[in-house]
Amino acid sequence: MTAETKSQSTEATDSHPSTPDGTEGITTVYQVTGMTCGHCETAVTSEISGIEGVTSVRASAATGDVTVTSRSPLDEAAVRAAVDEAGYELASQS
């Protein structure tokens, strides 16, 4: 296996999230208050997923963490508006 092949092989199995075009995305964790159940997680996930450039969202009512992966840095105001639309409050960005 050549160094180039080995490098390509490692990149293919890398656990970093990637965007549909195969490049790595930017992962940001936000703290959202008010989520108490799976329905809350779904509402927040749905609203944030609608922001252009977002490739994945994972919300946890247990911790209040919302992990967002996007193609480029997101405008915090857009994330705040999406969380507000879902009926919750964006407390901070980790």
N, C-alpha and C positions, 0 to 999 in steps of 0.2 A: 504494500500500500504506500503510495507516495505521500509526501507531506500535504500536498494539495488535496488529495483524496481524503486523507485523514481529517483535515480541517473541514472539508465539506460534510463529512460523515458526522463530526461533532456538532456542527451547526444544525444539521437536520434533526438531531436528537436533543438539542438544547431545550430546556424547559421554560425559557423565557417566552412570554406571550408574543405572538406575531400578528401583524395585520394581514388582510387578505392578499396583499401583494408580496407577502413573505418577509417584510421588514419587521423589526421589533417595534412594539408599541411603547407608549409612555404609560406607566401605571401610577395612579394617584389614589391615595386613600383619604376619604372624607369621613368626618364624624357627623352623623345625622341623629337628631333627638326626636323622640316620639314614636319610633317603630317598636311594636310589641309582638308582632306575629308574622306569619308567612304572607298574609294579605298585604301588610305594610311593605314587606320586602319586594313583593311583586309590583306594587304601585310605584315605589321609588325606582326600581329597576326599569320599568316601562318608560317612565318620564325621562330618565337620564339617557336611556338608549336612543331616544329621539334626537339627541344633540348630534349635529353633524360631526363626523370624525370618530365617534365612540364605537369601539369594536367589541367591548364586553363590559358587563356590569355584574358585580356580586354584592348583594346587600345582606347584612346579618342583623336581625332584630336583637339577638342576644348581646352583641357587642356594640351595636350602633355604627359599625364600620360599613362603608360602601366603597368597594374597590372598583375603580374605573380604569379601563385600558382604552387608549385613544391613539390615533395616528399622529397627533400633534398636541401640544399643551392646550388644555381647555380654558376658556374664559370662565373664571369663578362665578361671575354674575349669571352666566347661562346655567351653570350647575345649580346655583342657588335658586334661580327661577324654576327650574325643573323640580327641585325638591319641594319648593313652596307649592307648586301646582299639584304635587302628589299629596300635599297636606301635612308636610313635616318641616323641620327646620334644620338648615345646614349650620352646624355648630363650629366646625373647623376643618382645616385641611391638614393631614398629617405629613 
